[in-house]
Amino acid sequence: MLLSELKKGEKAKITDLSSLGEAVKRRLLDLGISEGSMVCLQCTMPFKGPCMIENCGQSLGIRFLDASGIKVEKIC
């Protein structure tokens, strides 16, 4: 499953970032997002706009295209 496929309020564990570019991976790592991180999708903007996610109490927005490259495992 991809991060962009989650519904609002769903939680997931990031399993794979390999399809992202090195610059995007480095920026996410600087923000505390890496494989194994737990995230919660807060909201998505219309027309494939940015996705707001929460990780360790901080909220951040990422592009829909980048969210589509992040594989996750949904947490029930």
C-alpha positions as CSV (number, residue, x, y, z in Angstrom):
1,M,0.0,0.0,0.0
2,L,1.2,3.5,-0.7
3,L,1.1,6.5,1.7
4,S,-1.1,8.4,-0.8
5,E,-3.7,5.6,-0.6
6,L,-4.4,6.0,3.2
7,K,-7.6,7.6,4.3
8,K,-7.7,10.6,6.8
9,G,-6.8,9.5,10.3
10,E,-5.3,6.1,9.3
11,K,-1.9,5.1,10.8
12,A,0.8,3.2,9.0
13,K,4.4,2.1,9.3
14,I,6.8,3.1,6.5
15,T,8.3,0.1,4.9
16,D,10.1,1.3,1.8
17,L,11.5,4.6,0.5
18,S,13.6,3.2,-2.3
19,S,11.6,4.7,-5.1
20,L,12.2,8.2,-3.9
21,G,15.1,10.4,-5.1
22,E,18.1,10.8,-2.9
23,A,17.3,14.5,-2.1
24,V,13.8,13.7,-1.0
25,K,15.0,10.7,1.1
26,R,17.6,12.9,2.8
27,R,15.0,15.7,3.5
28,L,12.6,13.1,5.0
29,L,15.4,11.7,7.1
30,D,16.2,15.2,8.4
31,L,12.6,15.5,9.5
32,G,12.6,12.2,11.3
33,I,10.9,10.1,8.6
34,S,12.6,6.8,7.8
35,E,11.8,3.1,7.2
36,G,10.1,1.9,10.3
37,S,8.6,5.3,11.2
38,M,5.0,5.4,12.3
39,V,2.9,8.1,10.6
40,C,-0.7,9.2,10.6
41,L,-2.3,10.8,7.5
42,Q,-4.0,14.0,8.7
43,C,-5.5,15.2,5.4
44,T,-5.0,15.4,1.7
45,M,-5.6,18.5,-0.5
46,P,-7.9,18.3,-3.5
47,F,-6.6,17.6,-7.0
48,K,-3.6,15.6,-5.9
49,G,-2.3,18.4,-3.8
50,P,0.0,18.0,-0.7
51,C,-0.6,15.4,2.0
52,M,-0.3,16.3,5.7
53,I,1.2,13.6,7.8
54,E,2.1,13.4,11.5
55,N,5.2,11.8,12.9
56,C,6.3,12.0,16.5
57,G,4.0,14.9,17.2
58,Q,5.1,17.0,14.3
59,S,3.0,17.7,11.2
60,L,4.5,18.1,7.8
61,G,3.3,18.4,4.3
62,I,4.7,16.3,1.4
63,R,3.9,16.3,-2.3
64,F,1.3,13.8,-3.5
65,L,3.9,12.5,-6.0
66,D,6.4,11.8,-3.1
67,A,3.6,10.2,-1.0
68,S,2.9,7.9,-4.0
69,G,6.5,6.7,-3.8
70,I,6.4,5.7,-0.1
71,K,5.3,2.2,0.7
72,V,3.5,1.6,4.0
73,E,2.0,-1.1,6.1
74,K,-1.4,0.0,7.5
75,I,-1.8,-0.3,11.2
76,C,-5.3,-1.4,12.4
